[in-house]
């Protein structure tokens, strides 16, 4: 994410303000197949922006 809030604890408003950049980058990557989110905040932001249902496993393939 392009935004780095103080103490790495973003407020809801900060997440919303910064998510526009993430949405824009996802739109640019038409052939996107894999997203590696480092940390819970990044993971939750990606899940929300990409429209995956909350609470479902997003890992596919052999375990």
PyMOL commands that set and color helices and strands:
alter all, ss='L'
color gray80, all
select helices_A, chain A and resi 6-8+12-28+40-50
alter helices_A, ss='H'
color red, helices_A
deselect
rebuild
show_as cartoon
